[in-house]
Every structure is written in C-alpha cells, then in structure tokens.
Amino acid sequence: MKKVFIVAAVLCLIGMVQADVVVDGVDPAASWMGYMNVFDMGMNYQWGSSWGTADLRAHFEGDALLLQSNTNCWNPQDAYWVTPEGAPNKMMEANFYQEYYGIGGQTITFNFVVRSNDLAAEGYSTRAFVKVLDPDSGWATINSVFADLTPGAGSLSLVVNPIANPVAQVGFAVLGPVSDPAGEIASKAVVIGIPEPATLALLGLGGLLLGRKK
C-alpha cells in the first residue's frame, strides 16, 4: 500500500506541474514574433500589422535582449511620420512576444529580469505582458496583465480563459514616438537578461523542461 501511495503522489505532482506553463526568461532559440501598433501623437489608433522583430528594434545581443525605440519609420520627407519642423508625428507600440496554444483553463507565468532601462527616463512606456486573445472574435484581447520594466526580477501570471481557441501571448511592449536614428534616444535600450537554462528534477524521474514552446 505504501508503494501505491507514493506512486499516486508522484503522478499527482506531475499533473500539477503539467497543468501550468512557465516561461522562465527570454530564450533566444524560442519563436519570437513582432507586431506594431501605430497611433497619432494624441494616442488615437491608426493601424497595426505584423512586423519583423529587427524592425521593431528588438534583438538579442550577447547574453541579453535589447528593446529599443523604433527608428526605421523616421522619414523627414514624409509628414505622416515627421512634422515639417522635424518632430516625431507618430507613436509606435512595438510588441515582441511568443504565442502559446491549447492551454485554456491553465495558468501561464512569465518570469524575466530587467538589467537596465534607459527608455523609461525618456518618457517611453516599457512593459512586460501576458495576454489572452480570441482568434474567433477578430483576435480581440480578452484578458491581460502588465508590469512596468523596472530593473530587477519580475513575474506575471494569468489564467488562460477556457474558450474554444485561446491564444496566450507573453512578451514586451515599448510605446513611444518614432525616433531619429541619428539622435540620442535611438541608442538607449531596455536590457533584459538571458538566464541560464533550468530544469526541474522530480523524484529521480528526470528533468521536466518548463516554458518551452514545442
């Protein structure tokens, strides 16, 4: 009976671990995606579309992820982007994220470490997020949590809505004016640390890899 009890306890614990998704840090090998939302300077929404992550100005460098202001839309010859006086004319929200499918009703947790943040001092909104989107309703965001990217460790958790086809997104958003690539702001960044890979050993049954898509 004792052996049966131990096996049952182990199986129960495994079920608890598998019931949640933990995205533990930023993995350069993961499938990162990009989306840009564009607003006028009064924050009235203009349009949005999928973007390449490099065009967002989100990229891995050495042992860190760098999130920077958008510069590739800076065009002084086009008043849509830059005023005749040379000031930014659009607000850009660059979203850099991963997507998770088939986890309705489960809790998804996103852990991250901010090493430094030079953009916040320039008036940019810099946040981590966990969102739940409904592709059957025009990809509407139906649930979300956010945290400002202040230096140090951060963590967000959200229960994924138990709808037919929920899509969970975890990542970062940088919101601020389009910037001059030759200007000082273009060199500033939010620096996110890349942690060492971690595994969970469970009663000698081997490592369970957490927070890895596919």
N, C-alpha and C positions, 0 to 999 in steps of 0.2 A: 504494500500500500504506500509505503514511503517513497519508493521509486516512482510510482504512478503520480503521486502528488508533485514531486519535483519536476517531472516531465510536463505535467499540466501547467505548472507555474511558469516554466520556461516558454511554453507555447503562448501563454497569456501575455508574457512580457514581450515576445516577438511581435505579437499582434498589436500591442500598444505602440511599439516603435514604428511599425509599418503604417500605422494609422495617420501619422503626421509626415509632413515634408519639411525638411530643414535645409535651407540654402545657406551654407556656412561660409560666408565670404564671397569674394569675386574670383571666379575661376577663368583664366584666360582661354582655356580649352572649351568652355561652355558655348552654347549657341546664343550669342548676344544679338539683339535686334535694335533698330533705331526708328523713332517716329518724331516728326517735328510738327508742332502746333505753332501757327503764326497769328499774332494779334496786332492791332494798331497800337499806337502809343497810349491810348486810353483803355487798353486791355479789352477791346471788342474783338471777338474771334473772327478771323478772316478765313483760314483754311488749315488743313492738316494733311500730311501724307507720310508714308514710309520713307525713311532716309537711310543711306549708308552710315554706319557708325562713325567712320572717319569724317564724314561731312557734318556730323553733329559736333565734332571735335571731342570725341570720347575715344581714348585709345590706351592700350597697355604699353607701359614703358618700364623696363627693368622689373622691379618687384612691386609695381604699383599701377593702379588705374588712374588716369588723369581725365578730369572733366573740365572743359574749357568753354569760353564764350564762343558763339557762332561768328565766324568771320567770312565764310565763303559766299554769303549773300551781300556783303558790303560792296556797293556799286555807286560811287558818287555821280555817275552819269544817269542814274535811274532814280527819279524822285520817289518811286514806290518804296525804295529801300533806304535812301539817304536824302535828307532835305537839301534844297539849294544852298543852305547855309553850312552844310557839311555835318549835320547832326543825324543820329540814328532815327529812322522813321518806322521801324517795326520792332516788336517784341517777339523773341523766339523762345519757345519752350522745347528744349532738346530732351527726349526721353530715351534712355539706354537701359535695356531690360531683357529678361528671359521670360519665356512662357511655359506654363505647366498645364497639362490637360488631364481629364479623368480623375480629379481629386475632389469632386463635390462632397461636401459634408466634412472634409478633413481640415485640419489646421495647417497653414503654411507659415513658416517662420523664416525671416530674412535677417541674418547676422552680418555685420560689417564693421570695419574700423576706419575712421577718418583720421588721417595723419595730419592734414592741414587743410585750410580753406581760405584762400585769398580772394575768392569771388564775393563772398558774403559781405565783406567790407566795402565792396564796390556797388552794393545795392542789389545784387543778384539774389534771387530765391534759389536755394540749393537744398533739395530734399531727397530722402530715400522714400520708397513707397512699396506697398503691396496692394494690388488692385484685383478685383474680380470683374470680368467683362462677360457680357451675354452676346455671343455671336448671332443668336436667333432674334435679337432685338437691335440690329444695327450696330453691334459691338458697343452697346451702352455700358458705361461703368456703373455697376450696381452696388458695389461695396469697395471701400478703400481705407487705408490708414497711411499716415505720412509722419516723417520725423526730419527735423532740420539737420543738416550735415555739420554739426559742431564737432570739433576734434575730440576723439575718444571712441570708445566702443558703443555701438548702437544695435538695437534689435527691434523688429516689428513682427507681430503675429496677427493673423486674420483667419477666421473660419470661412472656408470657401462655400458660397451659397449652394445648397443642394438642388440646383436646377438641372435641366436636361444636358446642357453642354457648356459648363462654366470654363472659362479660361482665366487662370491666375497669372498675374504678371508681378515680377519683383525686379526692382532696379532703382534708377536715379533720374531726377529731373532737374535741369538747370534752366531757369527762366530769367531773361534779361534782354536788353537791347542788342541788336546786331552790332558788332564791334569792328572797328578799323583794324585790319591785320597788322598795320604798322604802328598801332597805338599801344599804350602801356597795358591796358586791360587784356589784350589778346595773349599776353604772356602769363597771365595769372591762371590759377587752376585750383580745383578741389582734388586732393590726393587721397585715394583710397588704397589702403594696404592690402596686399595679397597674402593670405595666411598660408601656413604650411598645410599640406593635405592631412586630413584627420580621419581616423576610422574608429568605430566602436566595437570593442571585443565583448561578446556576450556569452558568459559561462563556457568559454572554450569552444564555441560553435563557429568561430571565425569572425572576420570583420564585416560589419554591415555598412556599406557606403551610403551616407546620407546627403541629400541635397544635390544630387547629380542627375541632370536630365538624360534620359536614355541610358 
